[in-house]
Amino acid sequence: MTYAITQTCCNDATCVAVCPVNCIHPTPQERAFGSTEMLYVDPRSCIDCGACADACPVDAVFPVDALPAGQREYAAINAAYFAGQEPEPVVTGPNFHRWSAPSFERGLPSDFAPIRVAVVGTGPAGMYAAEDLLLHTNAEVTLVDRLPVAGGLVRYGVAPDHPATKKVGEAFARFHTHPRVRMHLGVEIGKDITAAELAAHHDAVIYAVGASTDRRVGIPGEDLPGSISATSFVAWYNAHPEVAADAVDLSAERVVVAGNGNVALDVARILVADPAALAGTDIADHALAALRASKVREVVLLGRRGPEHAAYTGSELLALKHLPGVDLLVDDHDPRTGATVDGAAPDAKAALLRGLARERVDWSRPPAAGRRIVFRFHSAPLRVLGDDAVRAVRVTGDGGETEIPAGTLLRAVGYRGLPVAGLPFDEATGTVPHRGGRVTGLPGTYVVGWIKRGPSGGIGANRACAAETVGTLLEDAVAGALPTPESAPKAFQRLVRSRGRHVVDARGLAAIDRAELARGRAGGRPRVKFGTVPELVAAARHGRWRPSA
């Protein structure tokens, strides 16, 4: 029996490090690493030891014989990745396969003095950087976040029906109470304290603030009520405290989504999923109530280009095909779509659309009975129509422009970083200018994650990104290029407390966790998140939650 990696693979390569026979590829040393949608287990060399399954932070690795029904095809997907590849030559000796030469990319002197590093942002990028520093150096780490709760993208960006992906947060949480960590949540750089003040209390500062806003589509009517960014919609169903509970209206039968990346598939799936199934997740209470009352029966995914260029990953599309009670349809308005799907190679992304119903949709008619998701390729939004709210979306098509009646437009065309007060910013890319993570013109200041490289790559991509930034920081530390802190470690804590009335530390974060779990148990759910800053702060202070009478 062999193992297979499945849909929730986060690509952080933890499994590669523990595999004793080098059967998981691509490895971080291989050219394809970072460009493939997931990692793969070679069934020819897997020895069924299970080390990869034990190490995986998102429960993506299973024995082939134990794959759930909806994931059995991943056995063939893993094997297909290695089809046509020559097996490694047989070697004699104590090892099962050829090992590359030892490589030591970092070296710290034996007398390396402890450094104080602040990490701004507690999402995956920031926590991978903190983990690297805590495991491989004697650094003291200060975790800062503008929200009064940790988690970032894991808490507020991962869809609630992907609980395995959220488990990576458990791996990060073990560092929240590390003896060399100090946590200050609810502190915003540029508002509560300045970047200069933060830098003055630390040897180095790493900014991991992500890309927190959406890219604009750039069409007339984009700001009409009912036109919502996918960023806001995802935050809404994940109980983000900065998005109001009533921010989304689901009273129309059809929703148009501009974009066809993984976020577009996420929002489409949530809109048509059975609310009874979502009730077993940590979806926001207000979102669950709205979805139970929702009139949405059809979601239209617009892709500017053809299916061969779709931005979603194959694994996310495969998951969509197994969504109970939901039909998938390809709008056959453009002959190029069907020709591409039918002519695609078996391992091509477009081939995954084979077997789906295809028809030229008559948009003048109301949505068909039941729930369905329609893929419309070679079609771009031109204008949002409506007087006081969204009424329809005018789009391109093979036969000319078409109006698709809809009550909501969700804009899922990408994320974008925002300027950080006190740091340089590149408006064209939405990132902070840097070299290897070192911020241009600011000694001791570094970036990691989407604010460093732009909104590309999933959770696991941040591990390699963080390794590069931390490596650059340590090079500067060894070279004596880091500024010297101007005050003692506890001075920063006093400064933060003097500026912010609602600062949450590690003990308060643990209290929030206990209270949310208690809310979940009371409702038969895994967790019910607090959706406002006052609720989060109150839970952090009181350490408990009591159901209302």
C-alpha positions as CSV (number, residue, x, y, z in Angstrom):
1,M,0.0,0.0,0.0
2,T,1.2,3.5,-0.8
3,Y,0.2,7.0,0.4
4,A,-1.3,9.8,-1.7
5,I,-1.4,13.6,-1.2
6,T,-4.9,15.1,-1.6
7,Q,-6.7,18.4,-2.2
8,T,-5.8,20.2,1.0
9,C,-2.0,20.0,0.3
10,C,-0.5,23.3,1.4
11,N,2.9,22.9,-0.3
12,D,5.0,23.8,2.7
13,A,7.1,20.6,2.2
14,T,7.1,19.5,5.8
15,C,6.4,16.0,4.4
16,V,9.5,16.1,2.2
17,A,11.7,16.6,5.2
18,V,10.5,13.5,7.0
19,C,10.3,11.1,4.1
20,P,13.0,8.5,4.5
21,V,13.0,7.4,0.8
22,N,12.7,10.7,-1.0
23,C,9.4,9.7,-2.7
24,I,7.6,13.1,-2.4
25,H,8.2,15.6,-5.2
26,P,8.9,18.2,-6.2
27,T,11.2,19.0,-3.3
28,P,12.3,22.5,-2.4
29,Q,15.6,21.8,-4.2
30,E,13.8,20.9,-7.5
31,R,13.0,23.5,-10.2
32,A,9.3,22.6,-10.3
33,F,8.8,23.3,-6.5
34,G,6.4,26.3,-6.2
35,S,5.1,26.0,-9.7
36,T,3.1,22.8,-9.2
37,E,-0.4,22.9,-7.6
38,M,0.5,20.4,-4.9
39,L,3.1,17.8,-3.9
40,Y,2.9,14.2,-5.0
41,V,3.9,10.8,-3.6
42,D,5.6,8.4,-6.0
43,P,3.8,5.0,-5.6
44,R,6.9,3.2,-7.0
45,S,9.1,4.2,-4.1
46,C,6.7,4.8,-1.2
47,I,7.4,2.3,1.7
48,D,4.2,2.9,3.6
49,C,5.9,4.3,6.7
50,G,3.3,7.0,7.3
51,A,5.9,9.6,8.3
52,C,4.5,12.1,5.8
53,A,0.9,11.7,7.1
54,D,2.1,12.2,10.7
55,A,4.0,15.4,9.7
56,C,1.4,17.0,7.4
57,P,0.0,20.1,9.1
58,V,-3.2,20.1,7.1
59,D,-4.1,16.4,7.0
60,A,-3.6,16.1,3.3
61,V,-1.9,12.7,3.2
62,F,-3.8,9.4,3.4
63,P,-3.1,5.7,2.7
64,V,-4.5,5.0,-0.8
65,D,-6.7,2.2,0.6
66,A,-8.3,4.6,3.1
67,L,-9.0,7.5,0.7
68,P,-12.6,8.9,1.2
69,A,-14.9,8.4,-1.8
70,G,-14.5,12.0,-2.9
71,Q,-10.7,11.8,-3.0
72,R,-10.0,8.4,-4.5
73,E,-9.0,9.9,-7.8
74,Y,-5.9,11.4,-6.0
75,A,-4.3,8.0,-6.1
76,A,-4.2,8.2,-9.9
77,I,-3.3,11.9,-9.8
78,N,-0.2,11.2,-7.6
79,A,0.8,8.3,-9.9
80,A,0.3,10.3,-13.1
81,Y,2.7,13.0,-12.0
82,F,5.5,10.4,-12.2
83,A,4.3,8.7,-15.4
84,G,7.1,8.6,-18.0
85,Q,9.7,9.6,-15.5
86,E,12.7,7.3,-15.2
87,P,13.0,5.7,-11.7
88,E,16.0,6.6,-9.7
89,P,18.9,4.3,-10.4
90,V,19.5,1.5,-7.9
91,V,22.3,2.2,-5.5
92,T,24.2,-0.1,-3.2
93,G,24.8,0.8,0.4
94,P,22.7,1.6,3.5
95,N,20.5,4.1,1.8
96,F,17.3,3.5,-0.2
97,H,18.1,6.1,-2.8
98,R,20.6,8.7,-3.9
99,W,21.0,11.6,-1.5
100,S,22.1,15.1,-2.6
101,A,25.3,16.5,-1.0
102,P,24.8,18.2,2.4
103,S,24.0,21.8,2.1
104,F,24.3,24.3,5.0
105,E,22.8,27.6,3.8
106,R,23.2,29.3,7.1
107,G,25.9,29.6,9.7
108,L,25.8,31.4,13.0
109,P,28.8,31.9,15.2
110,S,28.9,30.1,18.5
111,D,28.8,33.4,20.4
112,F,25.8,34.8,18.4
113,A,24.0,37.1,20.9
114,P,20.2,36.9,21.3
115,I,18.4,39.5,19.1
116,R,15.0,41.0,19.6
117,V,12.7,40.7,16.5
118,A,9.2,42.0,16.1
119,V,6.9,40.2,13.7
120,V,3.9,42.3,12.5
121,G,1.1,40.0,11.5
122,T,0.2,36.6,12.9
123,G,-1.0,34.9,9.7
124,P,1.0,32.1,8.0
125,A,3.8,34.3,6.7
126,G,4.5,35.9,10.1
127,M,4.2,32.7,12.0
128,Y,6.5,30.8,9.6
129,A,9.1,33.6,10.2
130,A,8.6,33.4,14.0
131,E,8.9,29.6,13.9
132,D,12.1,29.8,11.9
133,L,13.6,32.3,14.4
134,L,12.5,30.4,17.5
135,L,13.6,26.9,16.3
136,H,16.9,27.9,14.8
137,T,18.1,30.9,16.8
138,N,18.0,32.2,20.3
139,A,16.0,35.2,19.2
140,E,13.3,36.8,21.3
141,V,10.1,37.4,19.2
142,T,7.4,40.0,19.7
143,L,4.2,39.2,17.9
144,V,2.1,42.2,16.9
145,D,-1.3,42.2,15.1
146,R,-3.8,45.0,14.6
147,L,-6.7,42.6,15.4
148,P,-7.2,41.4,19.0
149,V,-7.0,37.8,17.8
150,A,-4.2,35.9,16.0
151,G,-4.5,33.8,12.8
152,G,-4.7,36.2,9.9
153,L,-5.4,34.3,6.6
154,V,-5.9,31.0,8.4
155,R,-8.7,32.4,10.6
156,Y,-10.3,34.8,8.2
157,G,-9.3,33.6,4.7
158,V,-9.7,29.8,4.6
159,A,-13.2,28.6,3.7
160,P,-15.1,27.1,6.7
161,D,-15.8,23.9,4.8
162,H,-12.0,23.3,4.6
163,P,-11.3,22.4,8.3
164,A,-8.2,20.4,7.4
165,T,-6.5,23.5,5.9
166,K,-7.3,25.4,9.1
167,K,-5.3,22.8,11.1
168,V,-2.1,24.5,10.2
169,G,-3.2,27.1,12.7
170,E,-2.7,24.5,15.5
171,A,0.9,24.2,14.4
172,F,1.4,27.9,14.7
173,A,-0.5,28.2,18.0
174,R,2.2,26.2,19.8
175,F,4.5,29.2,19.4
176,H,2.0,31.7,20.9
177,T,3.1,30.6,24.4
178,H,6.8,30.0,23.6
179,P,8.9,31.3,26.5
180,R,10.8,33.6,24.1
181,V,7.6,35.1,22.7
182,R,5.7,38.2,23.7
183,M,2.3,38.9,22.1
184,H,0.6,42.2,21.7
185,L,-2.7,41.8,19.7
186,G,-5.0,44.7,18.9
187,V,-2.0,47.1,18.2
188,E,-2.0,48.8,14.8
189,I,1.3,50.1,13.4
190,G,0.9,53.7,12.3
191,K,-2.1,54.3,14.6
192,D,-1.3,53.0,18.1
193,I,2.5,53.1,17.7
194,T,4.7,54.2,14.8
195,A,7.1,52.1,12.7
196,A,10.0,54.1,14.1
197,E,8.9,53.4,17.7
198,L,8.6,49.7,16.9
199,A,12.0,49.6,15.3
200,A,13.6,51.6,18.3
201,H,12.7,48.7,20.7
202,H,13.9,45.8,18.5
203,D,17.0,44.8,16.6
204,A,14.8,43.9,13.6
205,V,11.2,44.2,12.5
206,I,9.5,41.7,10.0
207,Y,6.3,43.0,8.4
208,A,3.9,40.2,7.4
209,V,0.8,42.3,6.9
210,G,-0.4,40.5,3.7
211,A,-2.6,41.9,0.9
212,S,-5.7,43.1,2.7
213,T,-7.7,44.7,0.0
214,D,-9.1,43.7,-3.4
215,R,-8.1,44.6,-6.9
216,R,-10.6,46.7,-8.8
217,V,-12.3,45.3,-11.9
218,G,-12.4,48.9,-13.4
219,I,-15.9,48.9,-15.0
220,P,-18.8,51.4,-14.7
221,G,-21.2,50.5,-11.9
222,E,-18.6,48.7,-9.8
223,D,-19.6,50.6,-6.7
224,L,-23.3,50.0,-6.8
225,P,-24.9,48.3,-3.8
226,G,-24.7,44.6,-4.4
227,S,-21.3,44.8,-6.0
228,I,-19.0,43.2,-3.4
229,S,-15.4,42.3,-3.3
230,A,-14.7,38.6,-2.7
231,T,-12.3,39.8,0.0
232,S,-15.2,41.3,1.9
233,F,-17.4,38.3,1.2
234,V,-14.8,35.8,2.5
235,A,-14.3,38.0,5.6
236,W,-18.1,38.2,6.1
237,Y,-18.6,34.4,6.2
238,N,-15.5,34.0,8.4
239,A,-16.7,36.5,11.1
240,H,-14.1,39.2,10.5
241,P,-14.7,42.0,12.9
242,E,-14.3,44.7,10.2
243,V,-17.1,43.4,8.0
244,A,-20.7,44.0,9.3
245,A,-23.0,41.1,9.8
246,D,-25.5,42.6,7.3
247,A,-23.0,43.4,4.6
248,V,-24.2,40.7,2.2
249,D,-27.7,40.5,0.6
250,L,-28.6,37.0,-0.7
251,S,-32.2,37.9,-1.8
252,A,-31.6,37.4,-5.6
253,E,-31.6,34.0,-7.3
254,R,-28.4,34.6,-9.4
255,V,-24.9,35.8,-8.4
256,V,-22.2,36.6,-10.9
257,V,-18.6,36.1,-9.9
258,A,-15.9,38.0,-11.9
259,G,-12.9,35.7,-11.8
260,N,-12.3,31.9,-11.7
261,G,-9.4,31.4,-9.2
262,N,-9.6,29.4,-6.0
263,V,-11.2,32.3,-4.2
264,A,-14.0,32.5,-6.8
265,L,-14.6,28.8,-6.4
266,D,-14.7,29.2,-2.7
267,V,-17.3,31.8,-2.7
268,A,-19.4,30.0,-5.4
269,R,-19.3,26.8,-3.3
270,I,-20.3,28.5,-0.1
271,L,-23.2,30.2,-1.9
272,V,-24.8,27.0,-3.2
273,A,-23.7,24.6,-0.4
274,D,-26.3,22.9,1.8
275,P,-26.5,25.1,5.0
276,A,-27.0,22.0,7.0
277,A,-23.5,20.9,6.0
278,L,-22.0,24.3,6.8
279,A,-23.7,24.2,10.2
280,G,-21.0,21.7,11.2
281,T,-18.2,24.2,10.5
282,D,-17.0,27.4,12.1
283,I,-18.8,29.6,9.6
284,A,-20.0,32.9,11.1
285,D,-23.4,32.7,12.8
286,H,-24.7,35.6,10.8
287,A,-23.5,34.1,7.5
288,L,-25.1,30.7,8.4
289,A,-28.4,32.4,9.1
290,A,-28.2,34.4,5.9
291,L,-27.4,31.3,3.8
292,R,-30.3,29.4,5.4
293,A,-32.6,32.1,4.2
294,S,-30.8,32.7,0.9
295,K,-32.6,32.7,-2.4
296,V,-29.4,32.1,-4.4
297,R,-29.7,29.1,-6.7
298,E,-27.2,29.8,-9.4
299,V,-23.6,31.2,-9.5
300,V,-22.0,32.3,-12.7
301,L,-18.2,32.2,-12.8
302,L,-16.7,34.6,-15.5
303,G,-13.3,33.9,-17.0
304,R,-11.8,36.3,-19.4
305,R,-9.8,33.6,-21.1
306,G,-10.4,30.0,-22.0
307,P,-10.5,26.9,-19.6
308,E,-6.9,26.1,-20.3
309,H,-6.0,29.4,-18.6
310,A,-8.3,29.1,-15.6
311,A,-6.8,30.4,-12.4
312,Y,-8.2,27.7,-10.1
313,T,-6.2,24.7,-9.2
314,G,-7.3,21.3,-10.4
315,S,-7.8,20.0,-6.8
316,E,-10.3,22.8,-6.0
317,L,-12.3,22.0,-9.2
318,L,-12.3,18.3,-8.4
319,A,-13.7,19.2,-4.9
320,L,-16.5,21.2,-6.5
321,K,-17.5,18.3,-8.7
322,H,-18.2,16.3,-5.5
323,L,-20.5,18.9,-4.0
324,P,-23.8,17.2,-3.1
325,G,-26.9,18.5,-4.8
326,V,-25.1,21.0,-7.0
327,D,-24.9,20.8,-10.8
328,L,-22.0,22.1,-12.7
329,L,-22.5,23.5,-16.2
330,V,-20.2,25.0,-18.9
331,D,-21.8,27.8,-20.9
332,D,-21.2,26.8,-24.5
333,H,-21.6,30.3,-25.9
334,D,-18.1,30.3,-27.4
335,P,-17.0,27.3,-29.6
336,R,-13.5,27.7,-28.4
337,T,-14.5,26.4,-25.0
338,G,-15.8,23.1,-26.1
339,A,-13.0,22.6,-28.5
340,T,-10.4,23.2,-25.8
341,V,-12.0,20.9,-23.3
342,D,-12.4,18.0,-25.9
343,G,-8.9,18.4,-27.2
344,A,-7.1,18.8,-23.9
345,A,-4.5,16.3,-22.9
346,P,-5.6,13.9,-20.1
347,D,-3.4,15.7,-17.5
348,A,-4.4,19.3,-18.6
349,K,-6.5,21.5,-16.5
350,A,-9.1,21.9,-19.2
351,A,-9.6,18.1,-19.3
352,L,-11.2,18.2,-15.8
353,L,-14.2,19.9,-17.4
354,R,-15.0,16.8,-19.5
355,G,-18.2,15.1,-18.4
356,L,-19.8,18.3,-17.3
357,A,-23.0,19.4,-19.1
358,R,-22.5,22.0,-21.8
359,E,-25.2,24.2,-23.2
360,R,-25.6,27.7,-24.5
361,V,-27.4,29.4,-21.6
362,D,-30.4,31.6,-22.3
363,W,-29.8,34.4,-19.8
364,S,-33.2,35.9,-20.4
365,R,-34.7,33.1,-18.5
366,P,-34.6,32.6,-14.7
367,P,-32.2,30.1,-13.2
368,A,-33.1,26.5,-13.6
369,A,-34.5,24.5,-10.8
370,G,-32.1,23.2,-8.2
371,R,-28.7,24.7,-7.4
372,R,-25.9,25.0,-10.0
373,I,-22.6,26.7,-10.8
374,V,-22.1,27.9,-14.4
375,F,-18.6,28.3,-15.9
376,R,-18.6,31.0,-18.6
377,F,-15.2,31.3,-20.2
378,H,-14.1,33.8,-22.8
379,S,-16.3,36.4,-21.1
380,A,-15.4,39.6,-19.3
381,P,-17.6,42.0,-17.3
382,L,-18.1,45.3,-19.1
383,R,-20.6,47.2,-16.9
384,V,-22.7,46.7,-13.8
385,L,-26.3,47.7,-14.6
386,G,-28.8,49.1,-12.1
387,D,-30.1,52.4,-10.6
388,D,-30.0,51.9,-6.8
389,A,-28.5,48.4,-6.8
390,V,-27.1,45.7,-9.0
391,R,-29.7,44.5,-11.5
392,A,-27.5,42.8,-14.2
393,V,-24.0,42.5,-15.4
394,R,-23.1,43.2,-19.1
395,V,-20.5,40.8,-20.3
396,T,-18.6,39.9,-23.5
397,G,-19.3,36.8,-25.5
398,D,-18.9,35.1,-28.9
399,G,-22.2,36.5,-30.2
400,G,-21.6,40.0,-28.9
401,E,-22.4,41.6,-25.5
402,T,-24.9,39.9,-23.2
403,E,-26.7,40.9,-20.1
404,I,-26.8,38.4,-17.2
405,P,-29.5,39.4,-14.8
406,A,-28.2,39.1,-11.2
407,G,-28.7,40.8,-7.8
408,T,-25.1,40.5,-6.8
409,L,-21.6,40.8,-8.4
410,L,-18.7,39.3,-6.5
411,R,-15.4,40.7,-7.7
412,A,-12.8,37.9,-7.3
413,V,-9.9,39.2,-9.5
414,G,-7.2,39.2,-6.9
415,Y,-5.9,40.8,-3.7
416,R,-3.7,43.9,-3.3
417,G,-1.4,45.1,-0.5
418,L,-1.9,48.4,1.2
419,P,0.8,50.9,2.2
420,V,2.3,50.5,5.7
421,A,2.9,53.8,7.5
422,G,6.6,54.5,7.7
423,L,7.6,52.0,5.0
424,P,8.2,52.6,1.2
425,F,5.5,51.3,-1.1
426,D,5.3,50.3,-4.7
427,E,1.9,51.4,-6.0
428,A,2.2,49.4,-9.2
429,T,2.7,46.1,-7.5
430,G,1.1,46.7,-4.1
431,T,4.2,45.6,-2.3
432,V,7.1,47.0,-0.2
433,P,10.3,47.3,-2.2
434,H,12.9,44.9,-0.9
435,R,15.9,42.7,-1.8
436,G,15.7,39.2,-0.4
437,G,13.2,40.5,2.2
438,R,15.3,43.4,3.3
439,V,13.3,46.7,3.0
440,T,15.0,49.2,0.8
441,G,16.5,52.1,2.7
442,L,15.4,50.9,6.2
443,P,18.1,48.9,8.0
444,G,16.7,46.3,10.3
445,T,13.3,46.2,8.5
446,Y,12.1,43.2,6.5
447,V,9.0,41.9,4.8
448,V,7.6,38.5,4.2
449,G,4.5,37.0,2.5
450,W,2.2,38.8,0.2
451,I,3.3,42.3,1.1
452,K,6.8,41.1,0.0
453,R,6.0,39.1,-3.2
454,G,2.5,40.0,-4.1
455,P,-0.7,37.9,-3.7
456,S,0.6,34.7,-5.1
457,G,1.0,31.2,-3.6
458,G,-1.0,29.5,-0.8
459,I,-0.3,29.0,2.9
460,G,2.7,26.7,2.4
461,A,4.5,29.1,0.0
462,N,5.1,31.4,2.9
463,R,7.4,28.9,4.5
464,A,10.1,29.2,1.8
465,C,9.4,33.0,1.6
466,A,10.0,33.3,5.4
467,A,13.2,31.2,5.2
468,E,14.6,33.7,2.7
469,T,13.7,36.7,4.8
470,V,15.0,35.2,8.0
471,G,18.1,34.2,6.3
472,T,18.7,37.7,5.1
473,L,18.0,39.1,8.6
474,L,20.5,36.7,10.1
475,E,23.2,37.6,7.5
476,D,22.7,41.2,8.6
477,A,22.9,40.3,12.3
478,V,26.1,38.4,11.8
479,A,27.6,41.3,9.8
480,G,26.7,43.7,12.6
481,A,24.3,45.6,10.3
482,L,21.3,45.7,12.6
483,P,20.5,48.8,14.6
484,T,20.9,48.6,18.3
485,P,17.6,48.8,20.3
486,E,17.3,52.0,22.3
487,S,15.6,50.5,25.3
488,A,15.1,47.4,27.5
489,P,12.7,44.7,26.4
490,K,10.0,45.5,28.9
491,A,9.9,49.1,27.7
492,F,8.0,48.2,24.6
493,Q,5.4,46.4,26.7
494,R,4.9,49.6,28.8
495,L,4.7,51.7,25.6
496,V,2.0,49.4,24.1
497,R,0.0,49.4,27.3
498,S,0.1,53.1,27.5
499,R,-1.2,53.5,23.9
500,G,-3.8,50.8,23.6
501,R,-6.6,50.1,26.1
502,H,-7.5,46.7,24.6
503,V,-4.2,44.9,24.1
504,V,-4.5,41.1,24.1
505,D,-1.6,38.9,25.2
506,A,-1.1,35.2,24.9
507,R,-3.3,34.6,28.0
508,G,-6.1,36.6,26.6
509,L,-5.8,34.8,23.2
510,A,-6.1,31.5,25.0
511,A,-9.3,32.9,26.8
512,I,-10.8,33.8,23.4
513,D,-10.1,30.3,22.2
514,R,-11.8,28.7,25.2
515,A,-14.8,30.9,24.9
516,E,-15.3,30.3,21.2
517,L,-15.0,26.5,21.7
518,A,-17.6,26.8,24.5
519,R,-19.9,28.6,22.2
520,G,-19.4,25.9,19.6
521,R,-20.2,23.1,22.1
522,A,-23.4,24.9,23.1
523,G,-24.6,24.9,19.5
524,G,-23.2,21.5,18.4
525,R,-20.5,23.1,16.3
526,P,-16.7,23.0,16.4
527,R,-16.4,26.7,17.1
528,V,-18.4,29.9,17.0
529,K,-16.2,32.9,16.5
530,F,-16.8,36.3,18.0
531,G,-17.5,38.7,15.2
532,T,-16.8,42.1,16.7
533,V,-13.8,43.7,18.4
534,P,-15.7,44.4,21.7
535,E,-16.7,40.7,21.9
536,L,-13.2,39.5,21.3
537,V,-11.7,41.9,23.9
538,A,-14.4,41.0,26.5
539,A,-13.7,37.3,25.9
540,A,-9.9,38.0,26.4
541,R,-10.6,39.8,29.6
542,H,-13.1,37.5,31.3
543,G,-11.7,34.2,30.0
544,R,-15.1,32.6,29.7
545,W,-18.4,32.7,27.8
546,R,-21.9,32.1,29.1
547,P,-24.9,31.6,26.9
548,S,-27.5,34.3,27.1
549,A,-30.7,33.5,28.8
